[in-house]
């Protein structure tokens, strides 16, 4: 797999995770659990009781549902924190390419300044539709540190796994403390 394909896959996975987390946030998954979200075929789960909140919203009372919702929220927050940390690391290790020029003037300026890398081998075998398909828009004076980034990913995933274990095993309040520590930690 080429680096470009791996980078594109990482980008798509980042985007999917962010869209999913935003959807969860917008659809009230962080607030009270709605009765419709925990019914199977319109039938309430066993050992649950419907109540009406002051706002007139029908909810299900079941001791485990609050804890499960809190754990789900913490896992989603962990994913958001990891993605934010990963984006910062990709910039730090020069893994992320610059944005593609959006105007002709920007394109001409970038070419004149030499802020691009041409894949000469691919250019020799060019059978594509665009003369720009073999250009990577980045400053060649700043090389990507792929080994450093890969080492960072191993450390970040290990630290994230420890937080995920806390989320699944510990009380949600203690897990939140662990998540906040991970969020402020510098992974080197």
C-alpha positions as CSV (number, residue, x, y, z in Angstrom):
1,X,0.0,0.0,0.0
2,X,1.4,3.4,-0.9
3,X,1.7,6.2,1.6
4,X,-0.9,8.2,-0.3
5,X,-3.4,5.4,0.0
6,X,-2.7,4.9,3.7
7,X,-3.0,8.7,4.2
8,X,-6.3,8.8,2.4
9,X,-7.6,5.9,4.4
10,X,-6.6,7.6,7.6
11,X,-8.3,10.8,6.5
12,X,-11.6,8.9,5.7
13,X,-11.5,7.0,9.0
14,X,-10.9,10.3,10.9
15,X,-13.8,11.9,9.0
16,X,-16.2,9.0,9.7
17,X,-15.3,9.1,13.5
18,X,-15.9,12.8,13.7
19,X,-19.2,12.6,11.8
20,X,-20.4,9.8,14.1
21,X,-19.4,11.7,17.2
22,X,-21.1,14.9,16.0
23,X,-24.2,12.9,15.2
24,X,-24.3,11.4,18.7
25,X,-23.9,14.9,20.1
26,X,-26.6,16.4,18.0
27,X,-29.1,13.5,18.5
28,X,-29.2,13.8,22.3
29,X,-27.1,10.7,23.1
30,X,-25.4,12.7,25.8
31,X,-28.6,13.8,27.5
32,X,-31.4,11.7,29.1
33,X,-32.0,8.3,27.5
34,X,-35.2,8.5,25.4
35,X,-37.7,5.6,25.7
36,X,-37.6,5.1,21.9
37,X,-33.9,4.5,21.9
38,X,-34.0,1.6,24.3
39,X,-37.1,-0.2,23.2
40,X,-37.0,-3.3,21.0
41,X,-40.0,-3.2,18.5
42,X,-41.8,-0.7,20.7
43,X,-41.7,-3.1,23.8
44,X,-39.9,-1.7,26.9
45,X,-37.0,-3.8,28.2
46,X,-37.6,-5.9,31.3
47,X,-37.1,-4.3,34.7
48,X,-37.6,-0.8,33.3
49,X,-40.1,1.8,34.2
50,X,-41.4,4.7,32.1
51,X,-41.4,8.2,33.7
52,X,-42.1,11.7,32.4
53,X,-39.6,14.5,33.0
54,X,-40.5,18.1,33.9
55,X,-40.0,18.9,30.2
56,X,-42.6,16.3,29.3
57,X,-40.1,13.9,27.8
58,X,-40.7,10.2,28.3
59,X,-37.7,8.3,29.6
60,X,-36.9,4.8,30.8
61,X,-35.6,4.3,34.3
62,X,-33.2,1.4,34.5
63,X,-30.1,1.7,36.7
64,X,-27.7,0.3,34.1
65,X,-28.8,2.5,31.3
66,X,-27.3,5.7,32.9
67,X,-24.0,4.0,33.4
68,X,-24.0,2.5,29.9
69,X,-24.8,5.9,28.5
70,X,-22.0,7.5,30.5
71,X,-19.5,4.8,29.3
72,X,-20.6,5.3,25.7
73,X,-20.1,9.0,26.0
74,X,-16.7,8.6,27.6
75,X,-15.6,6.2,24.8
76,X,-16.8,8.7,22.2
77,X,-14.9,11.5,23.9
78,X,-11.8,9.3,24.1
79,X,-12.1,8.8,20.3
80,X,-12.4,12.6,19.8
81,X,-9.4,13.3,22.1
82,X,-7.3,10.7,20.2
83,X,-8.2,12.1,16.8
84,X,-7.3,15.7,18.0
85,X,-4.0,14.4,19.4
86,X,-3.3,12.5,16.2
87,X,-4.0,15.5,14.0
88,X,-1.6,17.6,16.1
89,X,1.0,14.8,15.8
90,X,0.6,14.6,12.0
91,X,1.4,18.3,11.8
92,X,4.3,17.9,14.3
93,X,5.9,15.1,12.3
94,X,5.1,16.7,8.9
95,X,2.9,13.8,7.9
96,X,0.0,16.0,6.8
97,X,0.5,17.5,3.3
98,X,-0.4,21.2,2.7
99,X,-3.7,22.0,1.2
100,X,-4.1,21.9,-2.6
101,X,-3.9,25.4,-4.1
102,X,-7.4,26.8,-4.5
103,X,-6.7,29.6,-7.0
104,X,-4.6,30.0,-10.1
105,X,-2.5,32.7,-8.3
106,X,-2.0,30.4,-5.3
107,X,-1.0,27.6,-7.7
108,X,1.5,29.8,-9.5
109,X,3.0,31.1,-6.3
110,X,3.4,27.6,-4.8
111,X,5.1,26.4,-8.0
112,X,7.4,29.5,-8.1
113,X,8.4,29.0,-4.5
114,X,9.0,25.3,-5.0
115,X,6.5,24.2,-2.4
116,X,5.7,20.9,-4.0
117,X,7.1,17.4,-4.6
118,X,6.9,15.7,-7.9
119,X,6.9,11.9,-8.1
120,X,9.3,11.5,-11.0
121,X,8.8,7.8,-11.4
122,X,5.0,8.1,-11.6
123,X,5.4,11.0,-14.0
124,X,7.3,8.9,-16.4
125,X,4.4,6.4,-16.5
126,X,1.7,9.1,-16.4
127,X,-1.4,7.9,-18.2
128,X,-3.8,9.9,-16.1
129,X,-6.1,12.8,-16.8
130,X,-4.4,15.5,-14.7
131,X,-0.9,16.9,-14.9
132,X,-1.1,17.5,-11.2
133,X,-1.8,13.9,-10.1
134,X,1.8,13.2,-9.4
135,X,2.4,16.3,-7.3
136,X,2.3,16.3,-3.5
137,X,1.7,19.8,-2.2
138,X,4.2,20.2,0.6
139,X,7.4,22.0,1.3
140,X,10.3,19.6,0.3
141,X,12.5,21.3,2.9
142,X,10.4,19.8,5.7
143,X,10.6,16.0,5.3
144,X,8.0,13.7,6.9
145,X,9.2,11.9,10.0
146,X,7.2,8.6,9.4
147,X,9.3,6.6,12.0
148,X,8.7,9.3,14.6
149,X,5.0,9.4,13.9
150,X,4.7,5.6,13.9
151,X,6.4,5.5,17.3
152,X,4.1,8.2,18.6
153,X,1.1,6.2,17.4
154,X,2.2,3.2,19.3
155,X,2.5,5.2,22.5
156,X,-0.7,7.1,22.0
157,X,-2.7,4.0,21.3
158,X,-1.2,2.3,24.5
159,X,-2.2,5.3,26.6
160,X,-5.6,5.4,25.0
161,X,-6.1,1.7,25.6
162,X,-5.4,2.2,29.3
163,X,-8.0,5.0,29.4
164,X,-10.5,2.7,27.6
165,X,-9.9,0.0,30.1
166,X,-10.6,2.5,32.9
167,X,-13.9,3.5,31.1
168,X,-15.0,-0.1,30.9
169,X,-14.0,-1.2,34.4
170,X,-14.0,1.8,36.7
171,X,-16.8,4.0,38.0
172,X,-17.6,6.6,35.2
173,X,-16.4,9.5,37.5
174,X,-13.0,7.9,37.9
175,X,-12.9,7.1,34.2
176,X,-13.6,10.7,33.5
177,X,-10.6,11.7,35.5
178,X,-8.5,9.3,33.6
179,X,-9.8,10.7,30.3
180,X,-9.0,14.2,31.4
181,X,-5.5,13.2,32.3
182,X,-5.0,11.6,28.9
183,X,-6.4,14.7,27.2
184,X,-3.8,17.0,28.8
185,X,-0.9,14.5,28.6
186,X,1.9,15.2,26.1
187,X,2.8,12.0,24.3
188,X,6.4,12.1,23.2
